[in-house]
Amino acid sequence: MDWLSRLFEMMPVRGRLDIRCSYSVPWRIEQGPGVTNEIPYHAVLAGSAILDDPAGGQPLLLKTGDILLLPGNPRHVMHDGSGAAPLPPRNRAAQNFTISENLGSDERLDLLCGHFAIAPPHDRLLRSYLPPRLVVHAGPRIGKGTAAQLAGLVALMRSETADDHLGGRAMLNALSTAMFALALRLASETGAAPRGLLALVGDPRIAPAVAAMFNDPARAWSLPELARLCNMSRATLARQFQDKLGRSASDLLTDIRMTLAANELRSSSLSTGAVAEMAGYQSEAAFQRAFKSHMGVTPAQWRKAQSSEPGGGDEGRRTG
């Protein structure tokens, strides 16, 4: 299984379209910070938008076809760039989503806004391996490949929001989920992510090591073994992980193991010792220490907390 498919198997993501915006100049959108386990997205169907940098850096121009993901889930401000007081928007409920619009007549911004929900604690892991903001481009003139697939998916979402079809909410949410996978695929192919897991796997020389850890996390991978898979020296591979990911290969392997262990403790009745072996630990004591250090609670405490949540056990079995 490829690393991205394995990632989604380990930490299921649910997409949701929240609102479609249709704004004439001047307009302004302020959102966030949102729920901690959600990643907001904005897809520009028509027009353009300015995203302010909350740190005071250079604003980001978003154009037609751009899709913005905000894994850091910050408070964020988008506007038309005119500096004028925005026209007041009004919201109206469609059958399957909300429409927000103002009454101007100039060239309009057409924007889909939604979010991706990741079950805790996987949201923390995913956010730590993605850049705070990620932009991919899937414009209408894209000819082939992943960008064309993403453009076609967004076009289908646009059609669904235009006609509000029967079953539209289910379709829009499913398409939102697929958008997340395609956006990450496109970012890894085009180098859109400056740092993090996508930058790491975007380097074809290092991808074999990442795929090996995702597909066989129970194996006692050593850095020399991983380096041989990549046809590079141990020192070079270690440097590449630090430069691109900001963490070591061992850190990534531990995160993968802990994610699998957390899922298994939630969704099965296997003993802690059996889960430890599945996660690649030779002793239950070592696993107990690693799990508590990583998760902040013991395996038993984690399992009990998950089973006490409404629907927690059933959800784990469905997604397991």
QUINOR-V324037 format. One line per field, one symbol per residue. phi: phi as a letter, one per 30 degrees, with the letter a starting at -180 (. if undefined). Layout:
phi = ???
This chain:
phi = .dddddddddbecccadcaccbbcddbabbbidcddcccdbbcddaibbccddddidddcdccejdbccbedhddbbbadjdiddddddbcbdddbacccbccdbdecdcbcbaaccbddcdedddddccdebbbbcbddcddaidddddddddddddddddchdeidddddddddddeddddddddddcidcdajddddddcddceddddddddbdddddcdddddddchbdedddddddddccibdddddddddddddddddddcbcddddddedddjcdbddddeddddddcibdeddddddddddeieddddddce
